[in-house]
């Protein structure tokens, strides 16, 4: 069972996607940017599921899936940041409580706070199992 958990891709079921759409509907019209690495197929597939859930809730999505090549430090796991705290909290709660995914709320880089995006989700590489 342990090996299966380590190699199984992160993904959302159809029921989880449905429930995320319902949970995020109150944020219809808000903007969320979704990022992933271009070389990370597993993260890209999960990003697409998250993007489709947001679109289903009529959230405006800026699609940057597969557009990141490198970063320092590297993004591992799911990171959520933004200046719209209720939206960031709702995304985090949805992914964690409904999607069963580990996600971390992070601060925007210091210079971005004034011009910050309402919310952004970065689906980084899958964390190694502890």
Rosetta constraint file for C-alpha pairs under 8 A:
AtomPair CA 1 CA 5 HARMONIC 6.38 0.50
AtomPair CA 2 CA 6 HARMONIC 6.40 0.50
AtomPair CA 3 CA 7 HARMONIC 6.35 0.50
AtomPair CA 4 CA 8 HARMONIC 5.77 0.50
AtomPair CA 6 CA 128 HARMONIC 7.19 0.50
AtomPair CA 6 CA 129 HARMONIC 6.00 0.50
AtomPair CA 9 CA 42 HARMONIC 6.17 0.50
AtomPair CA 10 CA 42 HARMONIC 7.16 0.50
AtomPair CA 10 CA 43 HARMONIC 7.70 0.50
AtomPair CA 10 CA 46 HARMONIC 6.49 0.50
AtomPair CA 10 CA 101 HARMONIC 7.77 0.50
AtomPair CA 10 CA 126 HARMONIC 7.68 0.50
AtomPair CA 11 CA 45 HARMONIC 7.72 0.50
AtomPair CA 11 CA 46 HARMONIC 5.54 0.50
AtomPair CA 11 CA 49 HARMONIC 7.62 0.50
AtomPair CA 12 CA 16 HARMONIC 5.85 0.50
AtomPair CA 12 CA 17 HARMONIC 6.32 0.50
AtomPair CA 12 CA 46 HARMONIC 7.38 0.50
AtomPair CA 12 CA 49 HARMONIC 6.88 0.50
AtomPair CA 12 CA 99 HARMONIC 6.16 0.50
AtomPair CA 13 CA 17 HARMONIC 6.25 0.50
AtomPair CA 14 CA 18 HARMONIC 6.19 0.50
AtomPair CA 15 CA 19 HARMONIC 6.21 0.50
AtomPair CA 16 CA 20 HARMONIC 6.07 0.50
AtomPair CA 16 CA 98 HARMONIC 6.10 0.50
AtomPair CA 16 CA 99 HARMONIC 5.75 0.50
AtomPair CA 17 CA 21 HARMONIC 6.22 0.50
AtomPair CA 17 CA 49 HARMONIC 7.44 0.50
AtomPair CA 17 CA 50 HARMONIC 7.82 0.50
AtomPair CA 17 CA 53 HARMONIC 5.68 0.50
AtomPair CA 17 CA 99 HARMONIC 7.81 0.50
AtomPair CA 18 CA 22 HARMONIC 6.51 0.50
AtomPair CA 18 CA 53 HARMONIC 7.40 0.50
AtomPair CA 19 CA 23 HARMONIC 6.13 0.50
AtomPair CA 19 CA 98 HARMONIC 6.98 0.50
AtomPair CA 20 CA 24 HARMONIC 6.02 0.50
AtomPair CA 20 CA 53 HARMONIC 6.19 0.50
AtomPair CA 20 CA 54 HARMONIC 7.86 0.50
AtomPair CA 20 CA 94 HARMONIC 6.02 0.50
AtomPair CA 20 CA 95 HARMONIC 7.74 0.50
AtomPair CA 20 CA 98 HARMONIC 6.77 0.50
AtomPair CA 20 CA 99 HARMONIC 7.70 0.50
AtomPair CA 21 CA 25 HARMONIC 6.06 0.50
AtomPair CA 21 CA 53 HARMONIC 5.22 0.50
AtomPair CA 21 CA 54 HARMONIC 6.42 0.50
AtomPair CA 21 CA 56 HARMONIC 5.61 0.50
AtomPair CA 21 CA 57 HARMONIC 4.77 0.50
AtomPair CA 22 CA 57 HARMONIC 6.73 0.50
AtomPair CA 23 CA 90 HARMONIC 7.86 0.50
AtomPair CA 23 CA 94 HARMONIC 6.86 0.50
AtomPair CA 24 CA 28 HARMONIC 7.35 0.50
AtomPair CA 24 CA 54 HARMONIC 6.99 0.50
AtomPair CA 24 CA 57 HARMONIC 5.68 0.50
AtomPair CA 24 CA 59 HARMONIC 7.94 0.50
AtomPair CA 24 CA 90 HARMONIC 7.07 0.50
AtomPair CA 24 CA 91 HARMONIC 7.45 0.50
AtomPair CA 24 CA 94 HARMONIC 7.81 0.50
AtomPair CA 25 CA 57 HARMONIC 4.46 0.50
AtomPair CA 25 CA 58 HARMONIC 6.76 0.50
AtomPair CA 25 CA 59 HARMONIC 7.65 0.50
AtomPair CA 26 CA 57 HARMONIC 7.87 0.50
AtomPair CA 27 CA 57 HARMONIC 7.46 0.50
AtomPair CA 27 CA 58 HARMONIC 7.74 0.50
AtomPair CA 27 CA 59 HARMONIC 6.30 0.50
AtomPair CA 27 CA 87 HARMONIC 7.00 0.50
AtomPair CA 28 CA 57 HARMONIC 5.98 0.50
AtomPair CA 28 CA 58 HARMONIC 4.70 0.50
AtomPair CA 28 CA 59 HARMONIC 4.60 0.50
AtomPair CA 28 CA 60 HARMONIC 7.51 0.50
AtomPair CA 29 CA 58 HARMONIC 6.20 0.50
AtomPair CA 29 CA 59 HARMONIC 5.01 0.50
AtomPair CA 29 CA 60 HARMONIC 5.74 0.50
AtomPair CA 30 CA 59 HARMONIC 5.37 0.50
AtomPair CA 30 CA 60 HARMONIC 5.84 0.50
AtomPair CA 30 CA 118 HARMONIC 7.52 0.50
AtomPair CA 31 CA 59 HARMONIC 6.08 0.50
AtomPair CA 31 CA 60 HARMONIC 4.63 0.50
AtomPair CA 31 CA 61 HARMONIC 5.86 0.50
AtomPair CA 31 CA 62 HARMONIC 7.30 0.50
AtomPair CA 31 CA 117 HARMONIC 7.86 0.50
AtomPair CA 31 CA 118 HARMONIC 6.14 0.50
AtomPair CA 31 CA 119 HARMONIC 6.77 0.50
AtomPair CA 32 CA 59 HARMONIC 7.14 0.50
AtomPair CA 32 CA 60 HARMONIC 6.27 0.50
AtomPair CA 32 CA 61 HARMONIC 5.09 0.50
AtomPair CA 32 CA 62 HARMONIC 6.16 0.50
AtomPair CA 32 CA 117 HARMONIC 7.62 0.50
AtomPair CA 32 CA 118 HARMONIC 6.50 0.50
AtomPair CA 32 CA 119 HARMONIC 4.87 0.50
AtomPair CA 32 CA 120 HARMONIC 5.25 0.50
AtomPair CA 32 CA 121 HARMONIC 7.37 0.50
AtomPair CA 33 CA 61 HARMONIC 5.68 0.50
AtomPair CA 33 CA 62 HARMONIC 4.47 0.50
AtomPair CA 33 CA 63 HARMONIC 6.15 0.50
AtomPair CA 33 CA 64 HARMONIC 6.85 0.50
AtomPair CA 33 CA 117 HARMONIC 7.86 0.50
AtomPair CA 33 CA 119 HARMONIC 6.45 0.50
AtomPair CA 33 CA 120 HARMONIC 4.47 0.50
AtomPair CA 33 CA 121 HARMONIC 6.22 0.50
AtomPair CA 34 CA 47 HARMONIC 6.94 0.50
AtomPair CA 34 CA 51 HARMONIC 6.86 0.50
AtomPair CA 34 CA 61 HARMONIC 7.08 0.50
AtomPair CA 34 CA 62 HARMONIC 6.33 0.50
AtomPair CA 34 CA 63 HARMONIC 5.55 0.50
AtomPair CA 34 CA 64 HARMONIC 5.55 0.50
AtomPair CA 34 CA 65 HARMONIC 6.10 0.50
AtomPair CA 34 CA 120 HARMONIC 5.76 0.50
AtomPair CA 34 CA 121 HARMONIC 4.86 0.50
AtomPair CA 34 CA 122 HARMONIC 5.99 0.50
AtomPair CA 34 CA 123 HARMONIC 7.72 0.50
AtomPair CA 35 CA 47 HARMONIC 7.30 0.50
AtomPair CA 35 CA 63 HARMONIC 7.06 0.50
AtomPair CA 35 CA 64 HARMONIC 4.73 0.50
AtomPair CA 35 CA 65 HARMONIC 4.67 0.50
AtomPair CA 35 CA 66 HARMONIC 6.81 0.50
AtomPair CA 35 CA 67 HARMONIC 6.98 0.50
AtomPair CA 35 CA 68 HARMONIC 7.04 0.50
AtomPair CA 35 CA 120 HARMONIC 7.58 0.50
AtomPair CA 35 CA 121 HARMONIC 6.11 0.50
AtomPair CA 35 CA 122 HARMONIC 4.62 0.50
AtomPair CA 35 CA 123 HARMONIC 6.18 0.50
AtomPair CA 36 CA 40 HARMONIC 7.38 0.50
AtomPair CA 36 CA 43 HARMONIC 6.35 0.50
AtomPair CA 36 CA 44 HARMONIC 5.82 0.50
AtomPair CA 36 CA 47 HARMONIC 6.79 0.50
AtomPair CA 36 CA 64 HARMONIC 6.91 0.50
AtomPair CA 36 CA 65 HARMONIC 4.81 0.50
AtomPair CA 36 CA 66 HARMONIC 4.98 0.50
AtomPair CA 36 CA 67 HARMONIC 6.58 0.50
AtomPair CA 36 CA 68 HARMONIC 6.03 0.50
AtomPair CA 36 CA 122 HARMONIC 5.78 0.50
AtomPair CA 36 CA 123 HARMONIC 5.11 0.50
AtomPair CA 36 CA 124 HARMONIC 6.00 0.50
AtomPair CA 37 CA 43 HARMONIC 7.32 0.50
AtomPair CA 37 CA 44 HARMONIC 7.05 0.50
AtomPair CA 37 CA 65 HARMONIC 7.06 0.50
AtomPair CA 37 CA 66 HARMONIC 4.79 0.50
AtomPair CA 37 CA 67 HARMONIC 6.15 0.50
AtomPair CA 37 CA 68 HARMONIC 4.60 0.50
AtomPair CA 37 CA 69 HARMONIC 5.64 0.50
AtomPair CA 37 CA 70 HARMONIC 7.33 0.50
AtomPair CA 37 CA 123 HARMONIC 7.84 0.50
AtomPair CA 37 CA 124 HARMONIC 6.82 0.50
AtomPair CA 37 CA 125 HARMONIC 7.92 0.50
AtomPair CA 38 CA 44 HARMONIC 7.40 0.50
AtomPair CA 38 CA 65 HARMONIC 7.34 0.50
AtomPair CA 38 CA 66 HARMONIC 3.68 0.50
AtomPair CA 38 CA 67 HARMONIC 5.59 0.50
AtomPair CA 38 CA 68 HARMONIC 5.85 0.50
AtomPair CA 38 CA 69 HARMONIC 5.88 0.50
AtomPair CA 39 CA 66 HARMONIC 7.21 0.50
AtomPair CA 39 CA 69 HARMONIC 7.31 0.50
AtomPair CA 40 CA 44 HARMONIC 6.03 0.50
AtomPair CA 40 CA 66 HARMONIC 7.71 0.50
AtomPair CA 40 CA 125 HARMONIC 6.68 0.50
AtomPair CA 41 CA 45 HARMONIC 6.14 0.50
AtomPair CA 42 CA 46 HARMONIC 6.46 0.50
AtomPair CA 42 CA 125 HARMONIC 7.84 0.50
AtomPair CA 42 CA 126 HARMONIC 7.87 0.50
AtomPair CA 43 CA 47 HARMONIC 6.03 0.50
AtomPair CA 43 CA 123 HARMONIC 5.74 0.50
AtomPair CA 43 CA 124 HARMONIC 6.21 0.50
AtomPair CA 43 CA 125 HARMONIC 6.05 0.50
AtomPair CA 43 CA 126 HARMONIC 7.11 0.50
AtomPair CA 44 CA 48 HARMONIC 6.23 0.50
AtomPair CA 44 CA 65 HARMONIC 6.28 0.50
AtomPair CA 44 CA 66 HARMONIC 6.28 0.50
AtomPair CA 44 CA 123 HARMONIC 7.51 0.50
AtomPair CA 45 CA 49 HARMONIC 6.55 0.50
AtomPair CA 46 CA 50 HARMONIC 6.31 0.50
AtomPair CA 46 CA 123 HARMONIC 7.55 0.50
AtomPair CA 47 CA 51 HARMONIC 5.99 0.50
AtomPair CA 47 CA 65 HARMONIC 6.63 0.50
AtomPair CA 47 CA 123 HARMONIC 6.21 0.50
AtomPair CA 48 CA 52 HARMONIC 6.05 0.50
AtomPair CA 48 CA 65 HARMONIC 7.44 0.50
AtomPair CA 49 CA 53 HARMONIC 6.22 0.50
AtomPair CA 50 CA 54 HARMONIC 6.31 0.50
AtomPair CA 51 CA 55 HARMONIC 6.18 0.50
AtomPair CA 51 CA 61 HARMONIC 6.89 0.50
AtomPair CA 51 CA 63 HARMONIC 7.70 0.50
AtomPair CA 52 CA 56 HARMONIC 6.01 0.50
AtomPair CA 53 CA 57 HARMONIC 6.43 0.50
AtomPair CA 54 CA 58 HARMONIC 6.42 0.50
AtomPair CA 54 CA 59 HARMONIC 5.26 0.50
AtomPair CA 54 CA 60 HARMONIC 7.57 0.50
AtomPair CA 54 CA 61 HARMONIC 7.09 0.50
AtomPair CA 55 CA 59 HARMONIC 5.30 0.50
AtomPair CA 55 CA 60 HARMONIC 6.68 0.50
AtomPair CA 55 CA 61 HARMONIC 6.73 0.50
AtomPair CA 64 CA 68 HARMONIC 7.60 0.50
AtomPair CA 70 CA 74 HARMONIC 7.22 0.50
AtomPair CA 71 CA 75 HARMONIC 7.20 0.50
AtomPair CA 74 CA 124 HARMONIC 7.71 0.50
AtomPair CA 75 CA 79 HARMONIC 7.63 0.50
AtomPair CA 75 CA 122 HARMONIC 7.44 0.50
AtomPair CA 75 CA 123 HARMONIC 7.53 0.50
AtomPair CA 75 CA 124 HARMONIC 4.66 0.50
AtomPair CA 75 CA 125 HARMONIC 6.59 0.50
AtomPair CA 76 CA 123 HARMONIC 7.55 0.50
AtomPair CA 76 CA 124 HARMONIC 4.50 0.50
AtomPair CA 76 CA 125 HARMONIC 4.81 0.50
AtomPair CA 76 CA 126 HARMONIC 6.17 0.50
AtomPair CA 76 CA 127 HARMONIC 5.78 0.50
AtomPair CA 77 CA 102 HARMONIC 7.11 0.50
AtomPair CA 77 CA 103 HARMONIC 6.66 0.50
AtomPair CA 77 CA 104 HARMONIC 7.94 0.50
AtomPair CA 77 CA 123 HARMONIC 6.11 0.50
AtomPair CA 77 CA 124 HARMONIC 4.89 0.50
AtomPair CA 77 CA 125 HARMONIC 5.69 0.50
AtomPair CA 77 CA 126 HARMONIC 5.37 0.50
AtomPair CA 77 CA 127 HARMONIC 5.52 0.50
AtomPair CA 78 CA 102 HARMONIC 6.78 0.50
AtomPair CA 78 CA 103 HARMONIC 4.69 0.50
AtomPair CA 78 CA 104 HARMONIC 6.23 0.50
AtomPair CA 78 CA 121 HARMONIC 6.99 0.50
AtomPair CA 78 CA 122 HARMONIC 5.72 0.50
AtomPair CA 78 CA 123 HARMONIC 4.58 0.50
AtomPair CA 78 CA 124 HARMONIC 5.80 0.50
AtomPair CA 79 CA 103 HARMONIC 5.78 0.50
AtomPair CA 79 CA 104 HARMONIC 4.93 0.50
AtomPair CA 79 CA 105 HARMONIC 5.80 0.50
AtomPair CA 79 CA 106 HARMONIC 6.30 0.50
AtomPair CA 79 CA 121 HARMONIC 5.77 0.50
AtomPair CA 79 CA 122 HARMONIC 5.15 0.50
AtomPair CA 79 CA 123 HARMONIC 6.55 0.50
AtomPair CA 79 CA 124 HARMONIC 7.58 0.50
AtomPair CA 80 CA 88 HARMONIC 6.54 0.50
AtomPair CA 80 CA 91 HARMONIC 7.73 0.50
AtomPair CA 80 CA 92 HARMONIC 6.95 0.50
AtomPair CA 80 CA 103 HARMONIC 7.21 0.50
AtomPair CA 80 CA 104 HARMONIC 6.13 0.50
AtomPair CA 80 CA 105 HARMONIC 4.75 0.50
AtomPair CA 80 CA 106 HARMONIC 5.90 0.50
AtomPair CA 80 CA 119 HARMONIC 7.06 0.50
AtomPair CA 80 CA 120 HARMONIC 5.70 0.50
AtomPair CA 80 CA 121 HARMONIC 4.61 0.50
AtomPair CA 80 CA 122 HARMONIC 6.42 0.50
AtomPair CA 81 CA 88 HARMONIC 6.35 0.50
AtomPair CA 81 CA 105 HARMONIC 5.76 0.50
AtomPair CA 81 CA 106 HARMONIC 5.14 0.50
AtomPair CA 81 CA 107 HARMONIC 5.68 0.50
AtomPair CA 81 CA 108 HARMONIC 5.90 0.50
AtomPair CA 81 CA 119 HARMONIC 5.59 0.50
AtomPair CA 81 CA 120 HARMONIC 5.43 0.50
AtomPair CA 81 CA 121 HARMONIC 6.74 0.50
AtomPair CA 82 CA 88 HARMONIC 6.31 0.50
AtomPair CA 82 CA 107 HARMONIC 7.25 0.50
AtomPair CA 82 CA 108 HARMONIC 6.35 0.50
AtomPair CA 82 CA 116 HARMONIC 6.34 0.50
AtomPair CA 82 CA 117 HARMONIC 5.47 0.50
AtomPair CA 82 CA 118 HARMONIC 4.94 0.50
AtomPair CA 82 CA 119 HARMONIC 3.99 0.50
AtomPair CA 82 CA 120 HARMONIC 5.98 0.50
AtomPair CA 83 CA 88 HARMONIC 7.90 0.50
AtomPair CA 83 CA 113 HARMONIC 6.91 0.50
AtomPair CA 83 CA 116 HARMONIC 5.85 0.50
AtomPair CA 83 CA 117 HARMONIC 6.19 0.50
AtomPair CA 83 CA 118 HARMONIC 4.99 0.50
AtomPair CA 83 CA 119 HARMONIC 6.52 0.50
AtomPair CA 84 CA 88 HARMONIC 6.18 0.50
AtomPair CA 84 CA 117 HARMONIC 7.87 0.50
AtomPair CA 84 CA 118 HARMONIC 4.70 0.50
AtomPair CA 84 CA 119 HARMONIC 6.27 0.50
AtomPair CA 85 CA 89 HARMONIC 5.96 0.50
AtomPair CA 86 CA 90 HARMONIC 6.09 0.50
AtomPair CA 87 CA 91 HARMONIC 6.18 0.50
AtomPair CA 87 CA 118 HARMONIC 7.55 0.50
AtomPair CA 87 CA 119 HARMONIC 6.81 0.50
AtomPair CA 88 CA 92 HARMONIC 6.16 0.50
AtomPair CA 88 CA 105 HARMONIC 7.57 0.50
AtomPair CA 88 CA 118 HARMONIC 7.94 0.50
AtomPair CA 88 CA 119 HARMONIC 5.84 0.50
AtomPair CA 88 CA 120 HARMONIC 7.98 0.50
AtomPair CA 89 CA 93 HARMONIC 6.02 0.50
AtomPair CA 90 CA 94 HARMONIC 5.98 0.50
AtomPair CA 91 CA 95 HARMONIC 6.13 0.50
AtomPair CA 92 CA 96 HARMONIC 6.00 0.50
AtomPair CA 92 CA 103 HARMONIC 6.36 0.50
AtomPair CA 92 CA 104 HARMONIC 7.31 0.50
AtomPair CA 92 CA 105 HARMONIC 7.05 0.50
AtomPair CA 93 CA 97 HARMONIC 5.49 0.50
AtomPair CA 93 CA 98 HARMONIC 7.43 0.50
AtomPair CA 94 CA 98 HARMONIC 5.10 0.50
AtomPair CA 94 CA 99 HARMONIC 6.38 0.50
AtomPair CA 95 CA 99 HARMONIC 4.57 0.50
AtomPair CA 95 CA 100 HARMONIC 6.33 0.50
AtomPair CA 95 CA 101 HARMONIC 5.55 0.50
AtomPair CA 95 CA 102 HARMONIC 7.50 0.50
AtomPair CA 95 CA 103 HARMONIC 6.96 0.50
AtomPair CA 96 CA 100 HARMONIC 4.82 0.50
AtomPair CA 96 CA 101 HARMONIC 4.77 0.50
AtomPair CA 96 CA 102 HARMONIC 5.77 0.50
AtomPair CA 96 CA 103 HARMONIC 6.34 0.50
AtomPair CA 97 CA 101 HARMONIC 7.64 0.50
AtomPair CA 108 CA 112 HARMONIC 6.02 0.50
AtomPair CA 108 CA 113 HARMONIC 6.17 0.50
AtomPair CA 108 CA 116 HARMONIC 7.31 0.50
AtomPair CA 109 CA 113 HARMONIC 7.02 0.50
AtomPair CA 112 CA 116 HARMONIC 4.92 0.50
